[in-house]
């Protein structure tokens, strides 16, 4: 058995009631990763079927070269929690996240590993079920739609261009692992992981993978509630999980933008103005800190003193647009000042 510092790849597999698939997965891993510099960490997340027994029997036979570690969690705590437990126990230079349900091909896992270890510039590769050129089987339109909408929202929030944030197949260099602190315990782990990678200025590469969708009868565990929760997680990782100065800026900009929005329109129109202003306030709070944001506030205030009705709305829009340019260039001008929480 090799020393831990010789481990090149750690494969983390969260498992919850996968007794009909787990043995086949282990056999496929034996085909593509059967080498003594690979460790496979299977995190049994409180399975109530025969999954754990099957894994232990495979381990006892000892007919594989890779190191197989079994991490047991007594009560089901969620995919995110299982992945976090596996990451803490892993020692490999690279960490590969692999689902246990065989929706994704282990052959693609091996290809992604070969890619990342052959190019030192690549620190992170996400599998994508939506990049063409691979076999796919997906009969659930709603799941696919939610996944694509979430990826679009993520791209808007984080200025990225990813096609599939939720794909369970990912490989990361240890440098990435050491710079992130995951906190979500359920399927929101995919959003949590992607957002932290981007925040730490690592570039995410994508590789098209084959996808064989399972039905609920076949053990599919994610449902429409998880889809709705993912929208909340997107909001949380972008507008809540920030440094204190950014959160103050967001609260500040949302407050004055919502206030100005409340002065336009009537009835439903007024509600839409407030909602639109609220969203603009969120974006302004992310892009600008207190000083630059205050310039926007000032220009809107000036613009609101001209005209009536539609004329006032037009005046506010003109002054608001002008303020964005001024705030942007003031931000660039003062950016040389370090530790400035106001600009």
Secondary structure as UniProt FT lines:
FT   HELIX           4..6
FT   STRAND          9..15
FT   TURN            19..21
FT   HELIX           22..32
FT   TURN            36..37
FT   STRAND          38..45
FT   HELIX           51..61
FT   STRAND          67..73
FT   HELIX           79..89
FT   STRAND          94..97
FT   HELIX           106..118
FT   TURN            120..121
FT   STRAND          124..128
FT   STRAND          136..137
FT   HELIX           141..158
FT   TURN            165..166
FT   STRAND          170..173
FT   HELIX           174..177
FT   TURN            178..179
FT   TURN            187..188
FT   HELIX           189..199
FT   TURN            200..201
FT   STRAND          205..208
FT   STRAND          211..212
FT   HELIX           216..218
FT   HELIX           224..239
FT   HELIX           244..261
FT   TURN            262..263
FT   HELIX           268..287
FT   HELIX           290..303
FT   TURN            304..305
FT   HELIX           310..334
FT   TURN            335..336
FT   TURN            338..339
//
